[in-house]
Amino acid sequence: MEAIELRHHTIKRLVRPLVYRTLSPRMVQFVRFLWWCLSSYFPRLVTSRLVKRTPQVRSFGAALIPSRLAKQLQSVNVLAPTEMCRVMTRWGSDKGRPNNYTPLYSALFKERCDQPLRVLELGLGTNNPDAPSNMGVFGAPGASLRGWRQLFPHALVYGADIDRGILFQEDRIKTFYCDQLDRSSIRELWSHPDLRGGVDIIIEDGLHTFEANVSFLEGSLDQLRPGGIYVTEDIGWDRFDEWYDRLETIYSKQYPRYEFAFVILANRGYNNLLVVRRVAD
């Protein structure tokens, strides 16, 4: 499997510049989706019937013993593609491959797809090469928001980003400015009339540093409705110990009505998650 992925990576590196120079952005998106189907979706569809790869999950906080959240996540075969994988990839989001988040999200949200949810994602996917944690000049800002809108047909979807140039508004989508390293900016975000009353799902896909992750989490967990899910994406393996220490010594006591699950998908990479569920009242 690793040899196949390495070969795919080499081909993409050689072909990508030519494709991007000759095709329109919409055609680029279509070609990327088609390539993903051929190189990842269909091979994984077959492989997942024979092989099961589950994440390592460590639970913290006021979780049930054993944690219901942890057990749910540990049962997911991350090799098995889902409808969410297809939708997110079609819109240009990277939550499917290479990150493997969508199989986990499918398991977490499958029973809530038809509910009138309120969803907020921090990080629209800026294509400004001068911005930190950017998606590159061929990134598709707002891709994940449009994916959430399709997956949750009765939901209101909100986004936030530090890059004012990519903020936009569409049917059932509104976006706002937020600097996640500035606590006052986070408070201002949540003071918007549209966001008062909290949200059901928060996805933090902004600036991928420990300090930024902590800043937004601590400024936003209270905005999560009972039964809601908060996710911090793209946690690096080199910050595991800092997260474990904070979860054990601070958050377990500071947030007694929340259960925390640290999900390891890449022992030597950055495609790892912190998943938080607010216990229903």
Helices and strands as residue ranges (DSSP letters): H 2-22, H 25-36, I 37-41, H 42-47, E 56-61, H 68-74, H 83-91, H 102-109, G 110-112, E 118-122, H 143-151, E 156-161, G 164-166, E 169-170, E 173-177, H 183-190, G 193-195, E 199-204, H 210-220, G 221-223, E 224-235, G 237-239, H 240-246, I 247-251, H 252-254, E 258-264, E 272-278
